[in-house]
């Protein structure tokens, strides 16, 4: 370990110079500063107590004259040489040390519900969560930190650099939002409408089952909401971003229902909440994996997605960033396989957020015809449990058993959606593959899709609008429609390549027939539901539920029918000429 001390100056060459300029009281004790250890800044600090040096743990009132003498500057060449030797040393350790050295034994799996997900070895994954203050990062087996995690000298120096980082500038450049002016709590309070208006917007959002997102726990959010009004300064900026996103969605819903006009001054002010949501994200440093970073970014994505009819305009980069940040924080790994002590509540909410990402990753992959970002072989996050928010909270020590599928609750649709997109992922991969179309593989995927479709609970199975019960909620009718579209879309994507491939080969006739019939079925459903959206129709007041997703499927189905008609016309022409 002594040999590594030669490299630590590379990372902290300017530390003493900074102290000399400001002549400030050191934040760490003298012993920790001298040994370059992380100090908890207590009196005495934990590091000194552990080493039996509590009696000599002291803090200087100001920087000493010795500290004011700048250390000799390290030349670029010397620094580069030291970094190169450090890199060589780490590479040597990487090849020499057994993988088991860095493996964390997963906790007892009996604490979490079991679902049909692939089994993953902690040894092969070699990942764990690392927490520094409010930041949580996932350290995978290939990350350099998985090696350096046990090298305390270097880690403590790097931690010290993070703790002594200068304050953020008033104007910040962000990869998603461009140049953003950071906001203060005072500016946020000045932007918010009167509390009774905010109360109404938040209540409107959580009452709308079709609108609410599963990864924001309603009861917990309400408690945090009350705490915010009592002490705004203690509130996380990322949480505030969620609040503004909720206000935006509720205001948009009011316009869609005809309860407010777009030109209404009050509504215009509320619609500006989307801009404030972005400012709060940047101010809250969401890129540093702060609490609520993922949830706030996902909520903002949802707002942008609902705002734009064409998902290619803005939502895609936001989802990409959210996916990578979630992986950085270990959301793709089930909490049972992580070393961090996550509560049952935290574990369940992480699962909800990750599977929301998974759903939209596949959805937008299908829409844009590009490969999905998530590889299921690298994920082992289990399905969320079929529960209401009122069934568990932050104080839950053991998660209750899931509710029966016989009773419909909002989470049931979400879990069915997750299962549906998991069967859609290999279909999209198959359709986008550069390999020649494989009829045998197509039939195998078709069979798996049929099994998944048959497993849909009775309450969520499609039925004509005319045969729908009068007591069925509008959101339930729409959920049935969306699940059926998901199934029909899978059939179309799977069999569409054979519409123009080996047109004279009768072996592919069945695939072409399935594709055309699925497209026609989609158009029939679209027409049935479209009629219900007209004035005096069953779903007229809920017409806002038809998003760009449903429109995209309608266009795709229409193109398949047009292709079939075109191919049939060409075939008839060929036959007439012969």
N, C-alpha and C positions, 0 to 999 in steps of 0.2 A: 504493500500500500504506500510505502514511503516513496516509491518511484513515481507514483501518480501525482505527488505534490508538486512536481516540477511543472505540471501542466495547468494547475489551478490559476496561475496568474494570467493566463490567456483570457479567462472568463471574467476576471475582476481587476483588470489593470488600472482602471480609472476610479475605483472605489474610494481610495484615500484622497485623491484629488478632489472628488465631489464633496467629501466631508470638509476638506480644508477651505473650500470656497464658501461653504454655507456656515461653517463653524457651529454646527448644530449638535445637540445632545444625541449620541448614538442610540439607536433603538435596541440593539443587541448588547448583552453584557460583554465585559472585556474578555473573559475567557472564551466565549463562543466566537467573538470577533477574531481573536488570535488564532484559534484552531479552525476557523471557518466552518463552524457548525451552525445549524439552524437553531435559533433561540426563540422560546415562546414569550419572552419579554416580561416574565414574572420575576418576583423577588423572594427567594432565589428562583432561578429558572429551572425547568425540569431536567435539562441536560447536565447542569452542575450538580443537582441533587443526585442524579443517577450515577455520576462519576465520583460522588463523595466529596465534592468541592464546593458545597453550599456556602461555606464560610468565606470563600474568596470571590463569590459572585457579586460584582459591583458594577454600577453604571456611572460613567464619568458625566459630570454636569455639562461640560462642553468638550469639544474635541481638543485633545492635547496637542502641544507643539510638535511632539513626535509624529502624531497623526497628520499634522499639517504639512509635513515634508512629503512632497509627491514622490512616489516610487519611480525608479528609473523606467523610462518608456521602453516597451518591448517593440522592437522593429517588426515590420510586416514579415520579413523573411524568417525571423526567429519564431514569430507566432505561427506562421505557416508550418514551419518545421515541427514545432511542438504538437500542433493539431494533427499533422501527418503521423507522428509517432503514436499519438493517442489513438488515432483511427486504426493503426496497425495492431496496437495492443488490444483494442476492443474486438477486432476481427479474429485475433488469436484466441481470445476468451470465448468468442462465439463458437469456434470450432472445437475448442478443448473441453468446455464445460458441458456436462450432460444436461439434457433438456429437463430432466426431472428436478434439477436444482431450482428451477424457476416455476415449478408447477404448484398451483394452489389446489388443495383438495376441496372439492365442492361440498357444501353442506348437505345434510340429510334431505333427500328429495321428497320425503313424506310431508313436508310442510307446504308443498305446492300441489295443485291438482294435476293429474296425469292426463295427457292428451296424446294423440297419435302424431308425434313429431319425431324426426330422426334422432338417433342417439349419437352424441358427440363425446369424444374423449377430451377431458381437460388436459391430458398430456399432449395430445396433438394440437390442441388449440393454443395452450400456453398463454392465455390471456387473463387479465384481472383488471379491476378498477383501481385507479390511483386518485386520491382526493387531496387537493391543496387548497385550503380555505373553502371557498364556495365553488371552486372549479372541480369538476369530475371528468376524468379522462379514462378511456379504455386503452390499456396497453396490451397489444397483441403480441404473439410469439415472435414476429419478425421485426418488431419495433426495437430501436437501439436501447430505449429505456428499460426494456425487459432484461437487458444485460447489465446496464449501469445502475439498475435499481438497488443493487447491493453494494455499490461503490459510494459510500457515504460522503467522502470528501468532495467529489465532483457534484453529487446531487445537492448537497447543502450550499455550495457556492452558487449553483444555478438557481436554487430557491431564493437565495439572498438577492440575486440580481432581479428576480421577479418582484420581491418585496420592496426593493428600492427603486422600482421603475418610476419615471417621471409621470406626472399627472397628464390625463388625456387633453388634447387641444380642444378648443371651442368648436372647431370645424374639423370633421373627420371624413375621410374618403372611405367608402364602403364598397366591396365588390358587387353587391346586389343593388344598393340604393344610391350609389354615387356619392357626391358631396352632400353631407348632412350636417346641419348645425345641431349640436348637442343641446338638449333641453334640461331645464331644472324642474324641480317639484313645483315651484312657484308658477312657472310658465304652464305646466300641465293643469294646475288648479284653475288658472285663468282661462284655459281653453275649454274646460269641462262646462257643460250647461248646469243649470241649477240641479241640486241633488234629486228632487222629485222627478225630473226628466230622466236623469241617469237611472234611477230606480225603475222607472217604467220601461226603459229600453232593456235593461238587464232581465227584468221579469218576463218581458215579451220573448226574449231569446230563449230562456230556459223552459218556457212553456211550450215552445214549438219543438216537438219531438223530432221531426224530420230535419230540423235545422241544427240541433245541438250536436256537438262533437264529443265523443265518448271519452277522450283523454283529458277533459276538464271536468273534474268532479264537482257537481253542483253544490253539495253541502259544504265542502271545503272552500270552494270559491266564495260562497256567501259569507263564511266566517272571515275570510281574508278581505272581503269587500267592506265589511263593517270595521275591521281593524284599519283599513286604509283611510276611511273618513275620520277616525279618531286620531290617527297619527300618520299623515301622508308621507312624512320624511323617511319613515322606516320601511316604506314599500319598495319592492324590487321593480326596476324599470321594465324588465321583461314581463312581470305580472301586469303592469300597467298597459303594456302593449296588448295583452289579451283582453283587458277591459275595453280598450278602444276598438279592437276588432269586434267584440261583442256588440258594442254600440253601433258600429257600421252595419253589421248583419241585421240587427233589429230595425235600423232606419231603412235599410233596403227592403226589408219585409213589409214595413208600413207603406212604402210607395207601391210595392207589388200588389198589396191588398186594397189599394185605393184609399187608404186611411190618411195619406199625406201626398202632396204633389212634389214633383222634383224641384219646382221653383219656390217652394215654401222656404222662407228664410231660416226658420228654425231647423228644418230638415237639411238644408244646405250646410248649416253649421255642424250638424251631427254627421253628415256624410264626410266631412273633413276629418273624421276620426281615423280613417284609413291612413291618412298622411301622418297623423300623430302616432299611430301604431308603429310605423316604420321608424320614426324618430326615436321612439322609446327603445326599439330593438337596438339601434345603433348606440344610443346612450348607455344602454344596459350591457353593452359589449357581449352580444349574443355569440360571437365567434369564439369567445373564451370559455365556452361550455358552462355558462352560469345556470343556476336554477331557473327553470321555466324557459330556457333558451329554445329547446326543441319545440315545446308546446306553443310558445308565442310565434315562432317562425312558421309552424304548421298552420296555426290559425290565420296568420297573414296570408299564407298560400291559399287557404280555403276562400278567403275573401276575394283575392285576385282571381281565382278560378271561377267564382260565382259572378264576378263583375264582367269578365270578358267572354264573349261567345266563342272566340277562337283561342283554345288553350295554348297555342304556340307563341302567343304574343309575349306574355310575361310569366305565367305560372311555372313553366318548366325549370328555369334556372333556380327559382326559390325552392322547389321540391328537391332538386339536385343538391343544393346546399344543405337543406334539412336532413336529407338522407345521409350525407357524409358526416354531418355533425352528430347525428344519432349514432352512427357507427363509431365515431370517435369517443362517444360517451358510453359505448357498450350496450346500447338498446337492442342490438341484434342478437345478443347473447341472453339466454334466460338467466334471471337472477340466481337461480339455483347453482349455476356454474361459475359464479363470480365470488371473489373473496370479500367484497364489501358487504357490510351488514345492512342490507336493505330490508325494511319492514314489509310485511305482507301488502300493505297499502301501496307503498312505493313500487313494489314489484309489479302489482297488478296495473297501476297506471302507466308504467313503462311499457308493459305488454300492449296496452291499448294504443299508445302512441306509435309504437313500432308497426303494428298491424294496420294502422291508418296509412302509414308511409307505404307499406307493402301493397295495399289496395290501389293507391293512386300511382305507384310506380308501374304496375301492370296496366292500369287503365290508360295512362298517358303513353305508355309504350305501344299499346294497340292502336291508339288514335294517330300517332305520328309514324308508326311503322319503323321504329328503331328498337334495338335491344334494350331490355330492362336493366336497371342499375344493380338490382339485388340478385345475388346468386344464393339459392336456397341451401346449397352445400356449405355455405359459410355462416349460416344462421341456425340457431336452435331455440329461439324464443317461442315459448308455448302460447297457445291460444288464450285470449282473455276468458274469464269465467262469466257465464251467463247470469249476471246479477244486476240489480238496480243499485243506484248510488246510495240509497238509503240502507242497503244491506251491509255496508262496511264503510269505515272511515279511517282516519289516521291512528286511532286507538285500537284498531282490530289487531289481535295477536294471532288468531287463526282464521283464515278465510272460511266463510260458511259454504256449504255445498251449493253447487249451481242450481238455479231454478229449473223446473221441468220445461221441456220444449212444448208441452201441451198448452202452456199459458204464454201468450205473446208479450214480450217486453222489448224495448228498443235494442238491447244488447243482442238479442237473438238474430235480428237482421244483420247486425254488424259481423257476428261470427259466421253466419251463412255466407256473407259477402267475402270474407277472408277465405273460406273454403273454396268458393267459386273461382276467385282469382288465382288461387294456388293451382287449380286444374287448368286455368287459362295460360299460365306462364309457360309450361312446356309446349303448348300448342303454338304460342307466338314464337318461341324459340325454333320450333320445327318449321313454321312458315317463313321465318327470316333466314333460315339456314342456307348457306351457299351450296350444300350438298343436293344431289338430285332427289326429287320427291320420292318418298318411300311409302308405298301403299300399305305395307304391313305395319309400319310404325303409325301411319295415319289411323288404321283400324284400331290399334291398341289405345291410342289417345282418345279416339271416339268412344270406346267402351268405358274408359275411366270417366269421361265427361258425363256419360249417361248415368253411371252409378252415382256420381256427385249430384246430378239433377234429381234423381229419385230420392235422395236422402233429405231433400228440403222438407222441413216440418209442414204439416197440413195447413197451418195458419198462414204460411207464406207462399203457398202454391197458387199459381195464376188461375184466374177465372174471369169470364166475361163481366163487364161492368154491370150488365143487366141482371146477372145472377149474384151480384155482391150483396151481402147483408146490409140492411139499413143502419145497423149499429157499428159497422166497420169504420174506423177512422180513416180519413183521407190519406194520412201518411202510410198506413198499413196497405192500402190499395196501391199506392205508388211504390212501396217496397216490393210487393209481389211483381209488379211490372218491371222493375229494374233487375230483379233476379232472373226473370224469364228472358229479358233482353241479353243479360250476361251469358246465359246458356246458348241462345240462338246465335249470338255473336261468335262464341267459341266454335260452333258448328260451321259457320260461314268462313271464318279464318282458316280452320283446319282443312276444309274441302275446296276452298276457292282456287288453289293452285291448279287443280285438275280441270277447271273450266276451259283452259286453253292449252293444256298439256296432253299430248297424244289423243287428240279429239276423235280419231278414228278407232281407238282401242276400246272395245266394249268393257274391259276390266275396270275402267274408270267411270263408267256410266252411273254407277250407284253413288259415287262421290259427287258427281255433278248434280245428280237429282237431289241429294241431301242439301247441297249448298243452295240451290234455287228454292227448294221448298222452305228452308229456314229463312231465307230472305223474304219470301212471300208472307210467311208467318209473322215476321217482324212488321211488315207493312200493314198487315191486317190488325195487329195489336195497336200500332201507332194510330191507325184510323179510328179504332174503337175508343181509344183514350182521347184522341183529338176531339171527337164529337162530345165527349163528356166535359171538355174544357170550354165549350161554348156557353153563352149566357143561358141560364136556366138548367145547365148541365150539372151532373153530380159533382164534378171536380172544378167547377168554375172558380170558386173562391181560393182554390189551391193550385191554380194554373202556374204559379211561380215555381212549382217544384220541377217542372220540365226544364232541365238544364241543357248545356251544350253536349252532355254525354248522350242524351236521348236523341238530340238532333243529329249528332255524328253517326249514330247507328242507323237512323233513318236514311241518311245520304248513302251510306255504305250498302245497305240493302237495296236501294233503288239502283245503284250502279251495277250490282250483281244481276238484277233482273234485266237491265238494259244490255249487259254483256251477253246474257243468255239469248235474248231476242236477236242481237246482232249475229251471234254465232249460228243461230237457227236459220236466219235469213241467208247467210253465206252458204250454209249447207244445202238449203233448198235450191239456191242458184247453181251450185256445183252439180247437183243431181239433175237439174233441168238441162244443163249443157251436155251431160253425158247421155 
